[in-house]
Structures are given as structure tokens and as C-alpha cells.
Amino acid sequence: MELIVEITIFVLAAFVGFEVISKVPTTLHTPLMSQTNAIHGIVMLGGLIVIGYSDSILEDLIGTIAIAFGMINIVGGFLVTDRMLGMFTRKPKEGAK
């Protein structure tokens, strides 16, 4: 594909993704975070495959960036999900053992 077509697809995907995510109600946030963690696991696997078959420094760089961003999103997603689920746990009553 030509570079202009690839950039156009990227910009459109970013716009559509932003529009879809910004419309998500807060009650669905935690289940969606779990799903995005799984998706970013696939991103990391793709990055590993890119690095495994790479023939140039640019492909190594793209794979490394994909792995780094995927890992940041996975760890951050689990931290946010854990924190949100922690808000729904019952707090022990004072004086109870």
C-alpha cells in the first residue's frame, strides 16, 4: 500500500476508536478494560512476531514500540481494573474482628 493510504487508514481508525470509547458508559468501563487487556496481549504477540521476522532496523523499532505500548496498556489496564473493582468491595465494620 502507498504511504498516504496507510496514514489515512491510521487516522480514520484513531478517530473511530476515540468516538467509540468516549461513548462508553461508566458501568461498562471495567468489563471493557478486561477485554482491552486481552487485545493488547495480541498486540504484544504481533510485536514479537514482527521482531522475529524483521530484516531491518525500522521493523525492529516498530516491533519494540508495539511491545512497549502493549505492555504499558496491559499493566495499566489491570491496575485500573483492580482499583475500580476495589471500590465495590465491602469495608469491614469497625469493631468487627
C-alpha positions as CSV (number, residue, x, y, z in Angstrom):
1,M,0.0,0.0,0.0
2,E,1.1,3.5,-0.5
3,L,2.1,5.6,2.5
4,I,-0.8,8.1,2.0
5,V,-3.4,5.2,2.1
6,E,-1.8,3.7,5.3
7,I,-1.7,7.1,7.0
8,T,-5.4,7.7,6.1
9,I,-6.4,4.3,7.5
10,F,-4.5,5.0,10.7
11,V,-6.1,8.5,11.2
12,L,-9.6,7.1,10.5
13,A,-9.0,4.2,12.9
14,A,-7.8,6.6,15.6
15,F,-10.9,8.8,15.1
16,V,-13.4,6.0,15.1
17,G,-11.7,4.4,18.2
18,F,-11.8,7.7,20.1
19,E,-15.5,8.2,19.2
20,V,-16.5,4.7,20.2
21,I,-14.6,4.7,23.5
22,S,-15.8,8.2,24.5
23,K,-19.4,7.0,24.3
24,V,-18.9,4.1,26.7
25,P,-20.9,4.4,30.0
26,T,-19.0,4.2,33.2
27,T,-20.8,0.9,34.2
28,L,-19.2,-0.8,31.3
29,H,-15.7,0.5,31.8
30,T,-14.4,-2.4,34.0
31,P,-15.5,-5.2,31.6
32,L,-14.1,-3.3,28.6
33,M,-10.8,-2.8,30.4
34,S,-10.5,-6.6,30.8
35,Q,-11.2,-7.0,27.1
36,T,-8.7,-4.4,26.1
37,N,-6.1,-6.2,28.2
38,A,-6.6,-9.3,26.1
39,I,-6.4,-7.2,22.9
40,H,-3.1,-5.6,23.9
41,G,-1.8,-9.1,24.6
42,I,-2.4,-9.8,20.9
43,V,-0.6,-6.5,20.1
44,M,2.4,-7.7,22.1
45,L,2.3,-11.1,20.3
46,G,2.2,-9.2,17.0
47,G,5.2,-7.1,18.0
48,L,7.1,-10.3,18.9
49,I,6.3,-11.8,15.5
50,V,7.4,-8.6,13.8
51,I,10.7,-8.6,15.6
52,G,11.2,-12.3,14.9
53,Y,10.8,-11.9,11.1
54,S,12.4,-8.4,10.9
55,D,15.0,-7.7,8.3
56,S,15.7,-4.0,9.1
57,I,16.2,-1.7,12.0
58,L,12.8,0.0,11.2
59,E,10.9,-3.2,11.7
60,D,12.8,-3.9,14.9
61,L,11.9,-0.4,16.1
62,I,8.2,-0.8,15.2
63,G,8.0,-4.2,17.0
64,T,9.7,-2.8,20.1
65,I,7.3,0.2,20.2
66,A,4.3,-2.2,19.8
67,I,5.6,-4.4,22.6
68,A,6.3,-1.4,24.9
69,F,2.9,0.2,24.3
70,G,1.1,-3.1,24.6
71,M,2.8,-3.8,27.9
72,I,2.0,-0.4,29.3
73,N,-1.6,-0.8,28.4
74,I,-1.8,-4.3,29.8
75,V,-0.3,-3.3,33.2
76,G,-2.2,0.0,33.4
77,G,-5.4,-1.8,32.5
78,F,-5.0,-4.3,35.2
79,L,-4.1,-1.7,37.7
80,V,-7.2,0.4,36.8
81,T,-9.5,-2.6,36.8
82,D,-8.2,-3.7,40.2
83,R,-8.7,-0.3,41.6
84,M,-12.2,0.0,40.2
85,L,-13.2,-3.4,41.5
86,G,-11.7,-2.5,44.9
87,M,-14.3,0.3,45.1
88,F,-17.1,-2.3,45.1
89,T,-15.7,-4.5,48.0
90,R,-17.3,-4.2,51.4
91,K,-15.3,-2.4,54.0
92,P,-15.1,-4.3,57.3
93,K,-17.2,-2.8,60.1
94,E,-15.4,-1.0,62.9
95,G,-15.0,-3.2,65.9
96,A,-15.5,-6.4,64.0
97,K,-12.7,-9.0,64.1
